[in-house]
Each structure stands twice: as C-alpha cells, then as structure tokens.
C-alpha cells in the first residue's frame, strides 16, 4: 500500500473484528453480545489502526484512529484552518 487511505479502505473490507473474536474464543475468552454491542466499533478501529501503524507508521495509524478520537479530529480540523 502506498497511501494510508488505500490501506484504510482495504482494512475496512476485511473481517478483522470477526477474526479477532474467533481468535479470542480459541484462547478461552468468550465474547458477550452486550459487550460487543458496546465496544465493537472501538475494537474494530483499534485493530485497523495498529495494523496500519505496523505497515505505514504513524501516517496510517492516525488516519484511522481519528475515527474514534474526537479530540484528535478537532485538532486536525483546527490546524488545517489555521494553515489555510
């Protein structure tokens, strides 16, 4: 992958959360429906962000991480306006 955006699009099409849950269950950790409903999106984004960091360093990480980190997103928007 040459860009963080292309990696993000690819990761979103993968079954990362489902595979993570299967892996955890194979190690004896059962996922409850209630817990998954509360945290699935956060866990999904975290998995994607850390994969992206391993592949593209922080450029990949923060592009994905900003989906759940509202402070980071606001700071990015603010700095973009300041530089314009």
Secondary structure, 3 states (H helix, E strand, C coil): CCCHHHHHHHHHCCCHHHHHHHHHHHCCCCCCHHHHHHHHHHHHHHHHHHHHHHHHHHHHHHHHHCCCCHHHHHHHHHHHHHHC
